[in-house]
Amino acid sequence: MRCTDKLVIAPGWESLLRAQQWDRVRSFFEITPGAAVTRSGSTEVRRLTVGEGPNRRILFLKKYWVNRPAQLWRGLFRGTFFGRSKVRREYENLARLRRWGLDAPPPVAYGEERCARWLLRSLLLSEGVPDPRPLDLFIRDDLPALPPAQQRHRRRELILRLADYTRRLHDHRFVHHDYFWRNIILTGQSLDHFHLIDAHKGRCWRPWEANRCRAKDLAALDAPAPRFFRRTERLRFFLAYSGHARLTVADKQLIRGVLGQAGPLRGPQLQRVRDAGLSRT
């Protein structure tokens, strides 16, 4: 059975990976450096530290492998045999977001190990965000701890900045498909940058999909929002996102689509926010 080992490295990272002897997909699976962040039956995320002093870099390694034949069939048309793999899609999407001037972790490399064209093992390596703080933890824990006057200022700043980032994302006709709070990473408590992660489902929508795709991302943001933000704040976000002083007929139609998609997500996403941090400790 013919097997291939493909590792694609972003420009500028070749010497660093070569120094760590990470020159093949199998090298990432034979050696398990760093601390495990999350792990399930067929996936693992590890935090790696390479270099020293000013050359020290924090990297995150996502690894995927096949445990059962059923996994291959489920992903038949999603990269395990036909089409681009999950790691390749995320690598290319992160690079695309950065080309557009949007914040995202720099992609370092992706790798695929295939036998008879079937994808058996794959990996994505990306650079870590400095002092990472997921947006769900910032909203749940950091905002309520601020003095009232400062909290009001920070809430308004968050709403306006996040609306601007989302609008710029959608101006490129890009839908993330998992635009939940946990996939938006801040640097510390700064609101200067929103780093978008877990972008393997993202794509550019076709013209006739615009409203549905915009509603999908906005619904993911809005799902847990009623627990943490007032209706007037949610409206302020939408007006800032749309760039309108008042709601138009098209805006109201989009909002109906958002609320329709957000409804079934509210319970699960609110629970995810409540549990946030437990799986990251």
C-alpha positions, 0 to 999 in steps of 0.5 A: 500500500502506497503511503505519503508523508506531506508537510507544508511549511510557511515561509520563514519557519523552515529553519526553526522546524528543522532545528527541532527535527520536525521535518515529517508528519511522523515526527510530530506523532512519534514525539509528544513534546509540550503540555497537552491542552485538550485531548479526545479519542482521535484529536489532541492539542499541545502547547509547545515552547521552542527557542530561548530568550528573544527567540522563544516562540509559543506554538500550538500543535493540533493532531488528528488521527483515525481510530475507526474506518467509520471516520474515513467514510464520514469525511469521504468528501471532506478531505479524508479522500476527496477535497481539502483536509481539515488542517489544510483548510484551516492553514489556508484560512488563517493565512487568508485572514492575515492577508486581509489585515484581520487578526488570526494566529500565524499558520506555521505548517500543516501535514498529512499522512495518507495511505492509498489516498486515505488520510490517516493522520494530520496536523496543524501547527500555528503560533500562539497568541501572546497572553491569550484570553478567550472572549468567553472568559473575558465577558464572564469573569473580567468585565463583571470585576471592573468598577461600574464606570470602567465596566460601562466604558469597556462594554461599549468598547467591546461592542463597537470593536467586535462589530467592526471586526465582524463587519470587516470579516463579512466584507470579504464574504467570509463566513467562519461557521463557528464564530462563537466567543470561545474561538475569539482570542484577546491578548490579555484584557486588551480589545485592540485585537480579536484573533480568530481561531478554529477556522477550518469550516470557514469559506467565502460565501456565494452571492445568494448565500449572503444573508444566511451566512451572515446570520449564522455568524451573528447567531453564534455571537448572539446565542449566549449574549442575553445572559450578559448584555442588555437588549440595547447593547445587542442593538448597538452592536448590530447598528455598529455592524451594519453601519446604520443609525437606524434599522432598515427593512433589510436589517430587520429581515437579517435580525429575524434570521439571526434570532431564528438560528440563535434560539436553538443555540442559546442553552448549549452555548450558555452552558459552554460559557458557564463551563469555560475554563474548566477544560482549559486549566 
